[in-house]
Amino acid sequence: MSNVRPNQEQAGLQNSLLARRQNLDLRPVLQQAQMKPLRPYRPPSNRPSPDMPVLLKAEARELLTHWELTKDKAFVDARLATVDKRYGKNSEAVVRRLMHEVKQKERT
């Protein structure tokens, strides 16, 4: 049997664990994690996303609701200007058309 008390054994064990943690260098792991930008996976394809019609209709509903509540044309035009960048070419015209459809079919 050893002459060391149990509390001293635990303290020695904790000190050795702390020493191991201090010797462990996580910088390369952290640098590698910082190098990769976090992006959602999208398979390589030129085809439009199958969710695109749903997203465009949601954008149209949101802009139409905002227009009906605030009549803020500057905000709606600024938001429509960013739609092409977000969803691709000609999507602004599609959103405008969908806004008219939603207004005629769903909000009468």
C-alpha positions as a Markdown table, in Angstrom:
| # | Residue | x | y | z |
|---|---|---|---|---|
| 1 | Met | 0.0 | 0.0 | 0.0 |
| 2 | Ser | 1.2 | 3.5 | -0.8 |
| 3 | Asn | 1.7 | 6.2 | 1.8 |
| 4 | Val | -0.1 | 8.8 | -0.4 |
| 5 | Arg | -3.6 | 9.9 | 0.7 |
| 6 | Pro | -6.5 | 9.5 | -1.8 |
| 7 | Asn | -6.9 | 13.3 | -2.2 |
| 8 | Gln | -3.2 | 13.6 | -3.1 |
| 9 | Glu | -3.6 | 10.8 | -5.7 |
| 10 | Gln | -6.5 | 12.6 | -7.3 |
| 11 | Ala | -4.6 | 15.9 | -7.2 |
| 12 | Gly | -1.6 | 14.2 | -8.9 |
| 13 | Leu | -3.9 | 12.6 | -11.5 |
| 14 | Gln | -5.5 | 16.0 | -12.2 |
| 15 | Asn | -2.1 | 17.7 | -12.5 |
| 16 | Ser | -1.0 | 15.0 | -15.0 |
| 17 | Leu | -4.1 | 15.5 | -17.1 |
| 18 | Leu | -3.6 | 19.3 | -17.1 |
| 19 | Ala | 0.0 | 18.8 | -18.2 |
| 20 | Arg | -1.2 | 16.6 | -21.1 |
| 21 | Arg | -3.8 | 19.2 | -22.1 |
| 22 | Gln | -1.2 | 21.9 | -22.1 |
| 23 | Asn | 1.1 | 19.8 | -24.3 |
| 24 | Leu | -1.7 | 19.2 | -26.8 |
| 25 | Asp | -1.5 | 21.8 | -29.5 |
| 26 | Leu | -4.9 | 22.4 | -31.2 |
| 27 | Arg | -3.7 | 25.2 | -33.4 |
| 28 | Pro | -3.3 | 23.2 | -36.6 |
| 29 | Val | -6.8 | 21.7 | -36.1 |
| 30 | Leu | -8.4 | 25.1 | -35.6 |
| 31 | Gln | -6.5 | 26.6 | -38.6 |
| 32 | Gln | -7.8 | 23.8 | -40.8 |
| 33 | Ala | -11.3 | 24.3 | -39.5 |
| 34 | Gln | -11.1 | 28.1 | -40.3 |
| 35 | Met | -9.8 | 27.5 | -43.8 |
| 36 | Lys | -13.0 | 25.7 | -45.0 |
| 37 | Pro | -16.0 | 28.0 | -45.5 |
| 38 | Leu | -19.2 | 26.5 | -44.2 |
| 39 | Arg | -21.6 | 26.1 | -47.2 |
| 40 | Pro | -24.5 | 23.9 | -47.6 |
| 41 | Tyr | -23.8 | 21.0 | -50.0 |
| 42 | Arg | -25.2 | 21.5 | -53.4 |
| 43 | Pro | -24.5 | 18.9 | -56.1 |
| 44 | Pro | -22.7 | 20.2 | -59.1 |
| 45 | Ser | -25.3 | 20.9 | -61.7 |
| 46 | Asn | -26.6 | 23.6 | -64.0 |
| 47 | Arg | -30.2 | 22.6 | -63.4 |
| 48 | Pro | -32.3 | 24.9 | -61.2 |
| 49 | Ser | -33.0 | 23.7 | -57.7 |
| 50 | Pro | -36.3 | 21.8 | -57.3 |
| 51 | Asp | -37.1 | 24.2 | -54.4 |
| 52 | Met | -36.7 | 27.3 | -56.5 |
| 53 | Pro | -40.4 | 27.7 | -57.4 |
| 54 | Val | -41.4 | 27.4 | -53.7 |
| 55 | Leu | -38.7 | 29.9 | -52.7 |
| 56 | Leu | -39.8 | 32.4 | -55.4 |
| 57 | Lys | -43.4 | 32.1 | -54.4 |
| 58 | Ala | -42.6 | 32.6 | -50.8 |
| 59 | Glu | -40.6 | 35.7 | -51.7 |
| 60 | Ala | -43.5 | 37.0 | -53.7 |
| 61 | Arg | -45.9 | 36.4 | -50.8 |
| 62 | Glu | -43.6 | 38.2 | -48.4 |
| 63 | Leu | -43.1 | 41.2 | -50.6 |
| 64 | Leu | -46.8 | 41.4 | -51.4 |
| 65 | Thr | -47.7 | 41.3 | -47.7 |
| 66 | His | -45.1 | 44.0 | -47.0 |
| 67 | Trp | -46.5 | 46.2 | -49.8 |
| 68 | Glu | -50.1 | 45.8 | -48.6 |
| 69 | Leu | -49.2 | 46.7 | -45.0 |
| 70 | Thr | -46.8 | 49.6 | -45.5 |
| 71 | Lys | -47.0 | 50.7 | -49.2 |
| 72 | Asp | -43.2 | 51.2 | -49.0 |
| 73 | Lys | -42.3 | 51.1 | -52.7 |
| 74 | Ala | -38.6 | 51.9 | -52.1 |
| 75 | Phe | -38.2 | 48.8 | -49.8 |
| 76 | Val | -40.0 | 46.5 | -52.3 |
| 77 | Asp | -37.9 | 47.8 | -55.2 |
| 78 | Ala | -34.7 | 47.4 | -53.3 |
| 79 | Arg | -35.6 | 43.9 | -52.3 |
| 80 | Leu | -36.6 | 43.0 | -55.8 |
| 81 | Ala | -33.2 | 44.3 | -57.0 |
| 82 | Thr | -31.5 | 41.7 | -54.9 |
| 83 | Val | -33.7 | 38.8 | -56.0 |
| 84 | Asp | -31.7 | 38.3 | -59.3 |
| 85 | Lys | -28.4 | 37.9 | -57.3 |
| 86 | Arg | -30.0 | 35.5 | -54.9 |
| 87 | Tyr | -32.1 | 33.3 | -57.1 |
| 88 | Gly | -30.6 | 33.7 | -60.6 |
| 89 | Lys | -31.3 | 35.4 | -63.8 |
| 90 | Asn | -34.8 | 36.6 | -64.6 |
| 91 | Ser | -36.1 | 35.8 | -61.1 |
| 92 | Glu | -37.2 | 39.4 | -60.5 |
| 93 | Ala | -39.7 | 39.1 | -63.3 |
| 94 | Val | -40.9 | 35.8 | -62.0 |
| 95 | Val | -41.4 | 37.2 | -58.5 |
| 96 | Arg | -43.3 | 40.1 | -59.9 |
| 97 | Arg | -45.5 | 37.8 | -61.9 |
| 98 | Leu | -46.1 | 35.6 | -58.9 |
| 99 | Met | -47.0 | 38.7 | -56.8 |
| 100 | His | -49.7 | 39.4 | -59.3 |
| 101 | Glu | -50.9 | 35.8 | -59.3 |
| 102 | Val | -51.0 | 35.7 | -55.5 |
| 103 | Lys | -52.9 | 39.0 | -55.4 |
| 104 | Gln | -55.5 | 37.8 | -57.9 |
| 105 | Lys | -56.0 | 34.2 | -56.8 |
| 106 | Glu | -55.3 | 34.0 | -53.1 |
| 107 | Arg | -56.1 | 37.5 | -51.8 |
| 108 | Thr | -59.5 | 38.3 | -53.2 |
